[in-house]
Amino acid sequence: METQPSMPNRRAEQLAAFGRLLDVLDRLRAECPWDKKQTMQSLRHLTIEETYELSDAILRDDLADVKKELGDVMLHLTFYAKIASETGHFDIADVLNAQCEKLIFRHPHIYGDTTVNDEEDVKRNWEQLKLKEKGNSSVLGGVPTSLPALVKAMRIQEKARGAGFDWEKPEQVWEKVQEELGEFGVEYAHTNPEQRNAERAAAEFGDLLFSLVNFARFAGINPEEALERTNRKFIQRFQYLETESARDGHRLADLNLAQMDTYWERAKKLNLNQQETDGQK
């Protein structure tokens, strides 16, 4: 994708656009039957949905969709502030000013006299300041309990690292992955399912996943994004299998595994060729 020249300073237009959004929301809240009824609780699941749609657009590198989804998310954020302003708790100015103060406080190397050497120093300072700011008794206290498990594992490990509790070298983490894989293999080695201890096997599998997330972190890979890309790749190939087998007059249910695998290999080659073409652009 070609890099576009940076946009000129549009601060006046940006402020005007944000003011326009607030004006539109004020009117909708006053006159639209649907908007009048909304509460923070009723918006919550819709906000989660919009956030996932933004995430999808980012993974597709579809900037037109990113722009649209950012607008949807921005609407939801201002909507929450609007609802809170009606009860006198806070308004959008309070939200934004609090965020600015937090950013200034957590960047003493920019707004103060703290010296940092690299990104790791910044992250470490951030977590320490966050702990002091929130008054948490645990470094891990700020990890939301409702996060998806894969994302939560990453955040737990990042916060532990901020406190200085981490492996020193990637090789050590890889050894841990191999150790956990072996332990899961031992637990799952029984050929008779009735002889397996399902609880212990699940525990060992959890340890294996946690160690893989840890290694991904050391390798600079976001495991959630990596898994989602693989999900998308599988969907694309499986849908090719469905479409092409139907075009050849076959019902999917009538194909054996070897026949399915023929279509699957074709899909893999098409996917590889597409990646090579994209890389040449």
C-alpha positions in Angstrom: 0.0 0.0 0.0 1.4 3.4 -1.0 2.2 5.8 1.8 0.1 9.0 1.5 1.6 12.4 2.5 0.8 13.5 6.0 -2.3 15.6 6.3 -1.9 19.3 7.0 -2.8 20.6 10.5 -6.6 20.6 10.7 -7.1 21.3 14.4 -9.8 23.9 13.7 -11.7 21.5 11.5 -11.2 18.6 14.0 -12.6 20.6 16.9 -15.5 21.8 14.7 -16.3 18.2 13.7 -16.2 17.0 17.3 -18.5 19.8 18.3 -20.8 18.9 15.5 -21.0 15.3 16.8 -21.9 16.6 20.2 -24.6 18.8 18.7 -26.1 15.9 16.7 -26.0 13.6 19.7 -27.8 16.3 21.8 -30.6 16.5 19.3 -30.9 12.8 18.9 -31.0 12.3 22.6 -33.8 14.9 22.9 -35.9 13.9 19.8 -35.3 10.3 18.7 -37.4 7.7 20.5 -34.6 5.1 20.2 -31.8 7.4 21.4 -33.9 8.7 24.3 -34.3 5.2 25.7 -30.6 4.2 25.7 -28.7 3.6 29.0 -25.1 2.7 29.6 -26.3 -0.9 30.2 -28.2 -1.1 26.9 -25.3 0.4 24.9 -22.7 -1.9 26.4 -23.1 -5.0 24.2 -23.4 -2.7 21.1 -20.1 -1.0 22.0 -18.4 -4.4 22.3 -19.8 -5.3 18.9 -18.6 -2.0 17.3 -15.1 -2.6 18.8 -14.9 -6.0 17.3 -15.9 -4.5 13.9 -13.2 -2.0 14.2 -10.7 -4.8 15.0 -11.9 -6.7 11.9 -11.4 -3.6 9.7 -7.8 -3.2 11.1 -7.0 -6.8 10.4 -8.2 -6.5 6.9 -6.2 -3.3 6.5 -9.4 -1.7 5.1 -8.8 2.0 5.9 -12.2 3.0 4.5 -13.9 0.7 7.0 -11.5 1.7 9.8 -12.7 5.3 9.3 -16.3 4.2 9.5 -15.9 2.0 12.5 -13.9 4.7 14.3 -16.9 6.9 13.9 -19.2 4.3 15.4 -16.9 3.8 18.4 -16.5 7.5 18.9 -20.3 7.9 18.9 -20.6 5.3 21.6 -17.9 7.0 23.8 -19.6 10.4 23.5 -23.0 8.7 24.2 -21.8 7.4 27.5 -20.5 10.8 28.5 -23.8 12.4 27.4 -25.8 10.0 29.6 -23.5 10.7 32.6 -23.9 14.4 32.1 -27.7 14.1 32.4 -27.3 12.8 35.9 -24.6 15.4 36.8 -21.8 12.8 37.3 -19.5 14.0 34.5 -19.5 15.2 30.9 -17.2 14.8 27.9 -14.9 17.7 29.0 -14.4 15.9 32.3 -13.6 12.7 30.5 -11.0 14.2 28.1 -9.4 16.4 30.7 -9.0 13.4 33.0 -7.4 11.5 30.2 -5.0 14.3 29.4 -4.0 14.5 33.1 -3.4 10.7 33.2 -1.2 10.8 30.1 0.9 13.7 31.5 1.3 11.9 34.8 2.3 8.6 33.2 4.9 10.3 30.8 7.3 11.9 33.3 10.1 11.4 30.7 8.2 13.9 28.5 6.5 16.2 31.0 8.9 15.8 33.9 12.6 15.2 34.6 12.6 11.3 34.5 15.1 9.8 32.1 14.4 6.7 30.1 16.7 4.7 27.9 14.3 2.7 25.8 10.7 1.5 25.3 11.1 -1.1 28.1 11.8 1.7 30.6 8.7 3.5 29.5 6.5 0.4 30.0 8.0 -0.3 33.4 7.5 3.3 34.6 3.9 3.2 33.2 3.0 0.1 35.2 4.6 1.5 38.4 2.8 4.8 38.1 -0.5 3.1 37.3 -0.1 1.0 40.4 0.5 4.1 42.5 -2.3 6.0 40.8 -5.0 3.4 41.3 -3.8 2.3 44.8 -4.0 -1.4 43.7 -2.4 -3.9 46.2 -1.4 -6.1 43.3 0.4 -5.5 40.0 -2.2 -7.7 38.4 -5.2 -5.9 40.0 -5.7 -3.8 36.9 -6.3 -6.7 34.5 -10.0 -6.8 33.7 -11.6 -10.1 34.7 -13.9 -10.1 31.7 -11.0 -10.0 29.1 -10.9 -13.0 26.7 -8.5 -15.6 28.2 -5.9 -15.2 25.4 -5.8 -11.5 25.7 -5.8 -11.7 29.5 -2.8 -14.0 29.5 -0.8 -11.5 27.4 -1.8 -8.6 29.8 -0.9 -10.6 32.9 2.5 -11.4 31.5 3.1 -7.8 30.4 2.3 -6.5 33.8 4.5 -9.1 35.5 7.3 -8.0 33.3 6.7 -4.4 34.3 7.4 -5.5 37.9 10.6 -7.2 36.8 9.2 -10.8 36.9 10.1 -12.3 33.6 12.3 -14.6 31.6 15.7 -13.2 30.5 16.0 -14.9 27.1 13.6 -16.2 24.5 15.4 -19.6 24.6 14.3 -20.0 28.2 10.7 -19.4 27.2 10.9 -21.9 24.3 12.3 -24.5 26.7 9.3 -23.9 29.0 7.0 -24.4 26.0 8.7 -27.8 25.3 8.4 -28.7 29.0 4.7 -27.9 29.1 4.1 -29.8 25.8 5.8 -32.8 27.3 3.7 -32.6 30.5 0.5 -32.3 28.5 1.6 -35.3 26.3 2.2 -37.4 29.4 -1.2 -36.5 30.8 -2.9 -37.2 27.4 -0.8 -40.3 26.5 -3.4 -42.9 27.6 -5.0 -44.5 24.5 -8.2 -45.3 26.5 -10.1 -42.0 27.1 -11.6 -43.5 30.2 -8.1 -43.7 31.8 -7.4 -40.0 31.2 -7.9 -37.4 33.9 -9.8 -34.7 32.1 -9.2 -32.1 34.7 -5.5 -32.6 34.8 -5.3 -32.7 31.0 -7.2 -29.4 30.8 -4.8 -27.9 33.4 -1.7 -29.0 31.5 -3.2 -27.7 28.2 -3.8 -24.4 29.9 -0.2 -24.3 31.0 0.9 -25.0 27.5 -1.2 -22.2 26.0 0.1 -19.8 28.6 3.7 -20.7 27.8 3.0 -20.2 24.0 1.5 -16.8 24.7 4.6 -16.0 26.7 6.9 -17.1 23.8 4.7 -15.1 21.3 5.3 -12.0 23.5 9.1 -12.5 23.4 8.9 -13.1 19.6 7.0 -9.8 19.1 3.8 -11.6 18.0 0.3 -10.7 19.2 -1.2 -14.1 19.8 -4.8 -12.9 19.5 -4.1 -11.3 16.1 -2.1 -14.3 15.0 -4.9 -16.7 15.8 -7.5 -14.5 14.2 -5.5 -14.4 11.0 -5.3 -18.2 11.0 -9.1 -18.4 11.7 -9.6 -16.2 8.6 -7.2 -18.3 6.5 -9.0 -21.5 7.5 -12.4 -20.0 6.7 -11.2 -18.8 3.3 -9.8 -22.2 2.4 -12.8 -24.1 3.7 -15.2 -21.9 1.7 -13.1 -22.6 -1.4 -13.5 -26.3 -0.7 -17.3 -25.9 -0.4 -17.6 -23.7 -3.5 -15.3 -25.6 -5.8 -16.6 -29.1 -4.9 -20.1 -27.9 -5.5 -19.0 -26.5 -8.9 -17.7 -29.9 -9.8 -21.1 -31.4 -8.9 -20.2 -32.9 -5.5 -22.0 -32.7 -2.2 -19.5 -32.0 0.6 -21.1 -34.7 2.7 -20.3 -37.3 0.0 -16.6 -36.5 -0.3 -14.1 -38.5 1.6 -11.2 -36.9 3.5 -8.7 -37.5 0.6 -11.0 -35.8 -1.9 -11.5 -32.9 0.4 -7.8 -32.6 0.9 -7.3 -32.2 -2.9 -9.4 -29.0 -2.8 -7.7 -27.9 0.4 -4.3 -28.1 -1.2 -5.5 -26.1 -4.2 -6.8 -23.4 -1.8 -3.4 -23.3 -0.1 -1.7 -22.7 -3.4 -4.1 -20.0 -4.3 -3.6 -18.3 -1.0 0.2 -18.5 -1.3 0.1 -17.0 -4.8 -2.1 -14.2 -3.5 0.3 -13.5 -0.7 3.2 -13.3 -3.2 1.2 -11.0 -5.5 0.4 -8.7 -2.5 4.0 -8.6 -1.5 5.1 -7.4 -4.9 2.7 -4.4 -4.9 
